[in-house]
């Protein structure tokens, strides 16, 4: 049941990040789930780095979306460089 919850939250966070970030984003719902899950991991790491979270705590919704937005921003930068050499 835990993994189903992780997939659902990943989908929601990935969808919010794709909605907020302008431009064409990659993939369908599976990529959206992966972006959401990875964004949560990045948000947790970033939050611990700047002192928002202690060891054992995970990122909240907003920080997870921030992490997903960072990943989408990096994707857009790499994609732009590949298209415009």
C-alpha positions, 0 to 999 in steps of 0.5 A: 500500500505504501508504494501505491501512495508513493506513486499517487503523490509522485503523480500529483507533485509531477503534475503540479510541477509540469503545470507551473513550469512553462514549456513542453515537458517530457513524457506521459504519466509515468515520466510525471510520476518519476519527476514527482518522486525525484523532485521529492528526493531533491526537495528533501536533500535541499531542505536538509542542506539548508537546515529546514529538515532534520535527519529522518524527515522528508520534504513536504508538498511545497518543497517537493514541488520545488525539487520537481521544478528544479529538475524540470528547469535543468531538463529545459536547459539541457534540451535548449542546448541540444536544440540550439548548438 
